Amino acid sequence: MNKLSIYLFLLAALTACSQKPVINNYTYSPFEYPSLSQLNTWYFEGRLAYQDTQESFTANISWKHLHKEELIELSGPFGQGRTIFEVTDHSLKINNGNQTSIFKGNIDQQISNQLNMNIPVSALKYWVLGLTKPDQNYELTKSGFHQADWTIEYSRMKSLNNVQLPEKLKLFQDGKQLKLIITQWQLN
């Protein structure tokens, strides 16, 4: 056997060992794991891509939910352009490394103003868990649901602690699209 054959064999063997349980063609059910909405803390890392009729961008994302606070970090390659959002029900703190700004009022509107994109973070904290936002109407679809004028689709789920969590989801609304690929989950 030559070195290339050995390398390819080892690569194939290591890849086979690193497979994680992934569920494709998942039929969405918001009632499957209602206990997820009761979690005080959770964390994920991944990548996001946003596109609308005017612009598009991609970023690395880490999101830590701490009871009633969201810590969301967005960054480009090698941590460039790192921005941290600290979100509570009534305030938004943005730290881009050079300056920190604090905003009060409608948080979704403030984030929309700061990022030039309309993303409902108050609902997204439920949607990333595969849940609908409580106390808001929704309509089920085969792969997700419609809520707050958005279509949310789950195309891949991951099993963690006997719970199915989104690994790949897409959000659509009037020419806007947000794709989120979650590479790591932690539940507490």
N, C-alpha and C positions, 0 to 999 in steps of 0.2 A: 504494500500500500504506500502510495506517495503521501507527502505531507498535506497536500490539498485534500485528499480523501479523508485523512484522519481529522483534519480541521472541520470539514463538513459533517462528518459523523458526530464529533463532539458537540458541534453547534446544534445539530438536530436533537441530540440526546438532552442537552441542557434546556433547549426550548421546550421539549416535551415535558420535562420535569417542572417547569415553571408555569404550567397552565393553571389558571384559576377558574373556579366555577363561574361560568357566564351563561346567562339565559338569553337567547335570542328568540325572536318571534314571541315575545312575552305578551300575554293578554292582560292589559292593565286592570287593576281593581283597587280603588282607593280605600276599600274597607278591609283589605288584607292584613294590614299592620297598623291599626289605629294607635297603638302604644307609642309609635314614633313621634306623634305630636306631643307626647308627655315628656320627651327627653329634655333635660335641663342643659346638657352640653352635647355637642357633636362637632365634628371637624371634617373637612375634605380638602383635597388638593386636586388640581386638574388644569385644564386649558379651556379657554372660551374663545369664540369667534362671534363677532357682531357685524351685521350688515344691514344697511338701509339704503334708500334711494340716493343718498348723498355721500355716504362714507362707509368704510369697513375697517375693522382692526381685529387683531388677535392678542391675547394676553395669557399669561399664567395666572391662576387664581388659587388662593387659599382662603377658606372661609371657616371661621370658628364661631359657633353659636354658644353664647354663655347666658343662659336663662333668658334675660330680656335685652341682651346686647349682641350685636353682630359685629365681628371684626373681619373685614374683607380686605384682602391684599391683592392688588393687581400689579403685574410687572411684565416687562418685555424680556427678551433674551438676556441671560446673565444678570437678571435683576434690574435692568435698565428701566428708568421711568417708574420706579416703585412708588405706588401710592397706597396708603392705608386709609380705609374708611371705618370709622367707629360709629355705629348706628344704634340709636335707641328709639323708643316710640316717638320722642319729641325733639331729638337733636341729631345732628350729623357733624362729625369732626373729620376733616380731611387733612392728612399729612402727606405731602409729596416729597419730603426730605429737605426742601428749602423753606417751606412755610407751612403753618397749621392754620386752618380756617374752621370756624364753628358756625353752624347754621341752625336756626330754629324753625319750627313750622312743619308743613307737609314734607316728610322725608323723601317720598318718591319724587315729588316735584323738585326738591333741592338736588337730588342725585341726577335727575334728568337735566337740570340746568347746568350742573357742574361737568357732566360727561357728554353733553350734547346727544344723549340717547335716552329714550323713554323706556326704562326698565322698572317694573314694579317690585322693588326689593322687599316690600312688606309682604307680598305674595310669594316671591321667589324663595323665601326662607322655608316655605312649606313645599313648593313645587320641587325643589332639589331633593327632598326626602321621598318624593312620589306621592305627596298628599295634596288634596285641595285645600285652599285657604278656608278656614272655618267661617261660618256666618256669611258666606257669599255663594250665590247660585252658581252652578256648574252643570255642564252637560257631558256625559261620558261618551268617549269614542273607543274604538277597538284598542288603540295604542296610547290612550291618554284621556284628555278632556279639554273642554273649552271653558274658560273662566276669565272674567274681567276683560273681555274682548281679546283675549289671547288664546291660541291653540297650543297646548302642551303635548308633546309626543315623547314617549319613552321607547327607544329602540333597542336598548340593551340594559339588562339588570345584572347585579352581582349579589351573590349570597354572602352575608356576613352575620355571624352569630344567629343563624337561622332566620334571618330577615332579608328580604329582597330590597336592595337599594339601587337607585339609578346609577348607571355607569355612563350612559349616553342619552342625552335628551335635547330636544329642539323646541324652541318657542317661536311662534309666528304671530304677527299682527300687522296688517296694512302695510306691506312692503318691508317690514322689519323682521329680522331673523336673528336669534341668538342660539348658538350651538354650545353645549357644555359637555365636555368629556371629563369624567371624574376618575382619577387614577388611584386615589387612596381615600378610604373612609375610616374614621374612628368614631365609635359610639360610646357614650358614658352614661 
